[in-house]
């Protein structure tokens, strides 16, 4: 199952469980889940700061 791409703390726990169920070691599962959370936060901040409404390169993730 795909991971939840969310900046919330609620999504981290289920993401860790999914990665462990996929056979990854606990430390690696935690690192992956926290990385997904960090990237989601950065994306949300970029959308919030942008004045163009989503048309610039940073909004599209390029």
Buried (B, 14 or more C-beta within 10 A) or exposed (E): EEBBEBBEEEBBEBBBEBBBEEEBEEEEBBBBBEEBBEEBEEBEEBEEEEEEEEEEEEBEEE
